[in-house]
Amino acid sequence: ELRICTGYTVDGKPAGLVPTGADAVAKCVPVYETLPGWSESTVGARTMDALPKAARAYLDRVEALAGVPIAMVSTGPDRDETILRHHPFH
């Protein structure tokens, strides 16, 4: 399973933003959304279709939560082990 932090509560109430100050931040409790994980390797995948279905669903959810498209996905340590969905500067 993978967990994505989708927000915080402070003193049991939803927090629109992380509060300022160390004492206030210490009271923040993360709110998580849990997604299925995967056991298949993603190393060397060069297209979204080559990724496991759960990995694609995870990336789709991150995009939806962030409100911006994911431009690149690294699938391994080498430069050519990258999925370029669209050019990030165009």
MDTraj code that builds the backbone (N, CA, C; nanometers):
import mdtraj as md
import numpy as np

residues = "GLU LEU ARG ILE CYS THR GLY TYR THR VAL ASP GLY LYS PRO ALA GLY LEU VAL PRO THR GLY ALA ASP ALA VAL ALA LYS CYS VAL PRO VAL TYR GLU THR LEU PRO GLY TRP SER GLU SER THR VAL GLY ALA ARG THR MET ASP ALA LEU PRO LYS ALA ALA ARG ALA TYR LEU ASP ARG VAL GLU ALA LEU ALA GLY VAL PRO ILE ALA MET VAL SER THR GLY PRO ASP ARG ASP GLU THR ILE LEU ARG HIS HIS PRO PHE HIS".split()
xyz = np.array([
    [0.0834, -0.1191, 0.0000],
    [0.0000, 0.0000, 0.0000],
    [0.0871, 0.1245, 0.0000],
    [0.0349, 0.2298, -0.0603],
    [0.0986, 0.3613, -0.0589],
    [0.0022, 0.4596, 0.0054],
    [0.0566, 0.5439, 0.0879],
    [-0.0269, 0.6469, 0.1497],
    [0.0166, 0.7830, 0.0984],
    [-0.0837, 0.8649, 0.0663],
    [-0.0603, 1.0015, 0.0216],
    [-0.1214, 1.0936, 0.1266],
    [-0.0427, 1.1869, 0.1753],
    [-0.0958, 1.2848, 0.2701],
    [-0.1780, 1.3860, 0.1910],
    [-0.3064, 1.3951, 0.2244],
    [-0.3968, 1.4842, 0.1509],
    [-0.4348, 1.6081, 0.2306],
    [-0.3877, 1.6161, 0.3538],
    [-0.4185, 1.7322, 0.4362],
    [-0.3758, 1.7073, 0.5793],
    [-0.4188, 1.7978, 0.6661],
    [-0.3844, 1.7886, 0.8077],
    [-0.5038, 1.8297, 0.8915],
    [-0.5065, 1.7794, 1.0132],
    [-0.5997, 1.8307, 1.1127],
    [-0.5162, 1.8881, 1.2267],
    [-0.5697, 1.9905, 1.2899],
    [-0.5075, 2.0506, 1.4075],
    [-0.6154, 2.0577, 1.5146],
    [-0.5892, 1.9953, 1.6258],
    [-0.6882, 1.9882, 1.7338],
    [-0.8205, 1.9308, 1.6833],
    [-0.8121, 1.8323, 1.5952],
    [-0.9301, 1.7637, 1.5434],
    [-1.0055, 1.8362, 1.4343],
    [-0.9572, 1.9533, 1.3920],
    [-1.0255, 2.0304, 1.2882],
    [-0.9392, 2.0339, 1.1622],
    [-1.0021, 2.0254, 1.0441],
    [-0.9237, 2.0328, 0.9206],
    [-0.8454, 2.1635, 0.9120],
    [-0.7227, 2.1550, 0.8682],
    [-0.6383, 2.2737, 0.8509],
    [-0.6223, 2.2994, 0.7025],
    [-0.6611, 2.4164, 0.6585],
    [-0.6453, 2.4518, 0.5178],
    [-0.4995, 2.4645, 0.4793],
    [-0.4215, 2.5148, 0.5705],
    [-0.2773, 2.5303, 0.5502],
    [-0.2052, 2.4801, 0.6742],
    [-0.0807, 2.4398, 0.6569],
    [-0.0003, 2.4023, 0.7719],
    [0.0246, 2.5293, 0.8523],
    [-0.0036, 2.5261, 0.9815],
    [0.0143, 2.6480, 1.0617],
    [0.1616, 2.6849, 1.0770],
    [0.1855, 2.8074, 1.1153],
    [0.3219, 2.8528, 1.1379],
    [0.3591, 2.8324, 1.2835],
    [0.4860, 2.8154, 1.3067],
    [0.5356, 2.7979, 1.4421],
    [0.5510, 2.6515, 1.4778],
    [0.6600, 2.6201, 1.5439],
    [0.6924, 2.4812, 1.5765],
    [0.5866, 2.4164, 1.6656],
    [0.5342, 2.4890, 1.7619],
    [0.4333, 2.4316, 1.8524],
    [0.3057, 2.3959, 1.7775],
    [0.2625, 2.4832, 1.6870],
    [0.1413, 2.4565, 1.6092],
    [0.1625, 2.3420, 1.5113],
    [0.2786, 2.3386, 1.4490],
    [0.3083, 2.2302, 1.3539],
    [0.3131, 2.0965, 1.4272],
    [0.3617, 2.0963, 1.5494],
    [0.3687, 1.9724, 1.6282],
    [0.2297, 1.9148, 1.6548],
    [0.1257, 1.9975, 1.6487],
    [-0.0112, 1.9518, 1.6709],
    [-0.0766, 1.8976, 1.5431],
    [-0.0113, 1.9155, 1.4286],
    [-0.0678, 1.8697, 1.3013],
    [-0.0707, 1.7171, 1.2958],
    [-0.1833, 1.6658, 1.2527],
    [-0.1984, 1.5217, 1.2318],
    [-0.2264, 1.5024, 1.0827],
    [-0.1423, 1.4260, 1.0117],
    [-0.1656, 1.4068, 0.8693],
    [-0.2905, 1.3240, 0.8418],
    [-0.3581, 1.3580, 0.7328],
    [-0.4725, 1.2816, 0.6835],
    [-0.4239, 1.2087, 0.5588],
    [-0.4369, 1.0774, 0.5588],
    [-0.3838, 0.9970, 0.4488],
    [-0.4942, 0.9344, 0.3656],
    [-0.4639, 0.9203, 0.2380],
    [-0.5447, 0.8412, 0.1460],
    [-0.4575, 0.7209, 0.1099],
    [-0.5126, 0.6012, 0.1202],
    [-0.4358, 0.4801, 0.0935],
    [-0.4722, 0.4233, -0.0433],
    [-0.3683, 0.3952, -0.1217],
    [-0.3859, 0.3367, -0.2547],
    [-0.3144, 0.2018, -0.2585],
    [-0.3581, 0.1131, -0.3468],
    [-0.2885, -0.0156, -0.3579],
    [-0.1462, 0.0038, -0.4104],
    [-0.0566, -0.0767, -0.3632],
    [0.0806, -0.0752, -0.4136],
    [0.0958, -0.1780, -0.5245],
    [0.2199, -0.2053, -0.5622],
    [0.2480, -0.3044, -0.6653],
    [0.3828, -0.3688, -0.6343],
    [0.4010, -0.4887, -0.6852],
    [0.5275, -0.5596, -0.6610],
    [0.6093, -0.5733, -0.7888],
    [0.5503, -0.5422, -0.9021],
    [0.6226, -0.5513, -1.0286],
    [0.7266, -0.4395, -1.0370],
    [0.8387, -0.4685, -1.1008],
    [0.9434, -0.3679, -1.1173],
    [0.9002, -0.2635, -1.2201],
    [0.9386, -0.1398, -1.1946],
    [0.9146, -0.0319, -1.2906],
    [1.0446, 0.0107, -1.3578],
    [1.1555, -0.0501, -1.3198],
    [1.2863, -0.0120, -1.3736],
    [1.2880, -0.0305, -1.5250],
    [1.3254, 0.0750, -1.5933],
    [1.3393, 0.0697, -1.7380],
    [1.2125, 0.0960, -1.8160],
    [1.0977, 0.1105, -1.7490],
    [0.9744, 0.1399, -1.8220],
    [0.9899, 0.2745, -1.8916],
    [0.9473, 0.2815, -2.0169],
    [0.9631, 0.4046, -2.0937],
    [0.8312, 0.4632, -2.1421],
    [0.7218, 0.3957, -2.1078],
    [0.5886, 0.4473, -2.1394],
    [0.4983, 0.4237, -2.0195],
    [0.3931, 0.5014, -2.0110],
    [0.2981, 0.4833, -1.9020],
    [0.2327, 0.3457, -1.9093],
    [0.2077, 0.2977, -2.0308],
    [0.1452, 0.1659, -2.0466],
    [0.2344, 0.0532, -1.9967],
    [0.3660, 0.0769, -1.9890],
    [0.4581, -0.0254, -1.9402],
    [0.4592, -0.0340, -1.7869],
    [0.4002, 0.0641, -1.7208],
    [0.3944, 0.0629, -1.5746],
    [0.2814, -0.0276, -1.5267],
    [0.2948, -0.0837, -1.4080],
    [0.1834, -0.1599, -1.3503],
    [0.0602, -0.0706, -1.3358],
    [-0.0576, -0.1317, -1.3458],
    [-0.1834, -0.0567, -1.3377],
    [-0.1912, 0.0262, -1.2094],
    [-0.1487, -0.0309, -1.0969],
    [-0.1554, 0.0420, -0.9700],
    [-0.0601, 0.1616, -0.9698],
    [0.0533, 0.1507, -1.0373],
    [0.1477, 0.2637, -1.0458],
    [0.0860, 0.3769, -1.1268],
    [0.0191, 0.3420, -1.2355],
    [-0.0477, 0.4448, -1.3171],
    [-0.1595, 0.5111, -1.2368],
    [-0.2343, 0.4333, -1.1606],
    [-0.3427, 0.4893, -1.0786],
    [-0.2857, 0.5827, -0.9722],
    [-0.1723, 0.5460, -0.9142],
    [-0.1067, 0.6309, -0.8147],
    [-0.0667, 0.7648, -0.8768],
    [-0.0030, 0.7607, -0.9933],
    [0.0388, 0.8841, -1.0603],
    [-0.0814, 0.9690, -1.0998],
    [-0.1883, 0.9060, -1.1458],
    [-0.3108, 0.9796, -1.1797],
    [-0.3674, 1.0500, -1.0563],
    [-0.3622, 0.9826, -0.9414],
    [-0.4165, 1.0424, -0.8191],
    [-0.3295, 1.1581, -0.7718],
    [-0.1969, 1.1438, -0.7815],
    [-0.1070, 1.2532, -0.7449],
    [-0.1359, 1.3746, -0.8332],
    [-0.1526, 1.3521, -0.9626],
    [-0.1871, 1.4622, -1.0536],
    [-0.3168, 1.5301, -1.0111],
    [-0.4180, 1.4507, -0.9802],
    [-0.5478, 1.5067, -0.9433],
    [-0.5368, 1.5881, -0.8141],
    [-0.4652, 1.5373, -0.7173],
    [-0.4504, 1.6092, -0.5907],
    [-0.3687, 1.7370, -0.6066],
    [-0.2642, 1.7306, -0.6884],
    [-0.1771, 1.8471, -0.7078],
    [-0.2401, 1.9499, -0.8014],
    [-0.3282, 1.9047, -0.8893],
    [-0.3923, 1.9957, -0.9831],
    [-0.3029, 2.0368, -1.0986],
    [-0.1956, 1.9630, -1.1189],
    [-0.1047, 1.9885, -1.2307],
    [-0.0630, 1.8555, -1.2914],
    [-0.0326, 1.8542, -1.4205],
    [0.0093, 1.7290, -1.4825],
    [0.1528, 1.6908, -1.4444],
    [0.1768, 1.5632, -1.4377],
    [0.3127, 1.5120, -1.4166],
    [0.3809, 1.5094, -1.5522],
    [0.4959, 1.5743, -1.5623],
    [0.5673, 1.5823, -1.6892],
    [0.6613, 1.4643, -1.7091],
    [0.7298, 1.4218, -1.6031],
    [0.8288, 1.3153, -1.6137],
    [0.8144, 1.2173, -1.4987],
    [0.8447, 1.0914, -1.5297],
    [0.8462, 0.9869, -1.4286],
    [0.9768, 0.9111, -1.4444],
    [1.0572, 0.9091, -1.3394],
    [1.1820, 0.8345, -1.3422],
    [1.1529, 0.6898, -1.3051],
    [1.2045, 0.5967, -1.3831],
    [1.1800, 0.4542, -1.3574],
    [1.3091, 0.3787, -1.3284],
    [1.4185, 0.4484, -1.3201],
    [1.5470, 0.3850, -1.2905],
    [1.6562, 0.4898, -1.2816],
    [1.7786, 0.4464, -1.2513],
    [1.8878, 0.5413, -1.2303],
    [1.9462, 0.6023, -1.3577],
    [1.9257, 0.5391, -1.4710],
    [1.9841, 0.5901, -1.5952],
    [1.8947, 0.6965, -1.6580],
    [1.9595, 0.7893, -1.7302],
    [1.8844, 0.8981, -1.7941],
    [1.7742, 0.8491, -1.8866],
    [1.8012, 0.7409, -1.9575],
    [1.7014, 0.6941, -2.0532],
    [1.5903, 0.6119, -1.9868],
    [1.5958, 0.5966, -1.8559],
    [1.4902, 0.5270, -1.7837],
    [1.3922, 0.6308, -1.7266],
    [1.3381, 0.7078, -1.8187],
    [1.2477, 0.8170, -1.7836],
    [1.1313, 0.8181, -1.8809],
    [1.0137, 0.8351, -1.8275],
    [0.8946, 0.8521, -1.9108],
    [0.8710, 1.0023, -1.9220],
    [0.8775, 1.0545, -2.0420],
    [0.8504, 1.1957, -2.0667],
    [0.7085, 1.2049, -2.1212],
    [0.6174, 1.2502, -2.0373],
    [0.4768, 1.2599, -2.0764],
    [0.4520, 1.3825, -2.1633],
    [0.5171, 1.4910, -2.1300],
    [0.5152, 1.6124, -2.2112],
    [0.6327, 1.6965, -2.1658],
    [0.6783, 1.7845, -2.2513],
    [0.7932, 1.8653, -2.2165],
    [0.7556, 1.9596, -2.1024],
    [0.8335, 1.9592, -1.9930],
    [0.7941, 2.0375, -1.8754],
    [0.8040, 2.1886, -1.8937],
    [0.8713, 2.2343, -1.9977],
    [0.8900, 2.3793, -2.0148],
    [0.8164, 2.4353, -2.1352],
    [0.7235, 2.3591, -2.1887],
    [0.6428, 2.4075, -2.3012],
    [0.4989, 2.4198, -2.2626],
])
top = md.Topology()
chain = top.add_chain()
for i, resn in enumerate(residues, 1):
    res = top.add_residue(resn, chain, resSeq=i)
    for name in ("N", "CA", "C"):
        top.add_atom(name, md.element.get_by_symbol(name[0]), res)
traj = md.Trajectory(xyz[None], top)
